[in-house]
Amino acid sequence: MKKVLIKNMVCDRCTSVLQQEFQKSGIPVKTIKLGQIIFEDIEIIDFQKVEEIITRNGFEIIHDESDLIVEQIKSYLITLVSDEKRHNQKLSDLVSKHINKEYSIISKLFSNNQGITIEKYFIRLKIEKAKELIQMGNLSFSEISYSLDYKSGSHLAKQFKTITGISMSDYKNLQSWDRQPLDKIV
């Protein structure tokens, strides 16, 4: 059995794409989860072909431990932004517990690797999620704020304007929405 760690896998669609690609190529895969693929019968697998499939689909194999930790943090934050069960827990505590390392160490590693703090990265993720929720049109601004674990709607509105340069209302009225894929946020 061999585990291959993958960079830029941030959603279920990413796993589905790779699953289909490996199936088409006849490469047996035991499991694919966000950020990793486990191959069971490694004697018959052409890993050059595996790397080609991964790269062709916009992903990368992770070879460096610091890159691995950064990708684990990013994947966790992406899932966390959609999780409505945070209940005002400190982000630093959640990330530290998930990665199983002291927060000061992983925070410094993340900042050095990405050029942005974990907190600012998470805010950008939340703003992109807010854009998605605004586009869907099912929730009011205060409901969006609550679903993203903000203490008040004004706090989200202020961060939204700071990051995007426009208000949430103006964004809602735009004809061409400017959203970034979550794996491209820096």
Helices and strands as residue ranges (DSSP letters): E 2-7, H 12-25, E 31-33, E 36-39, G 42-44, H 47-56, E 60-61, H 65-82, H 91-99, H 103-114, H 118-136, H 141-147, H 153-164, H 168-173, G 182-184
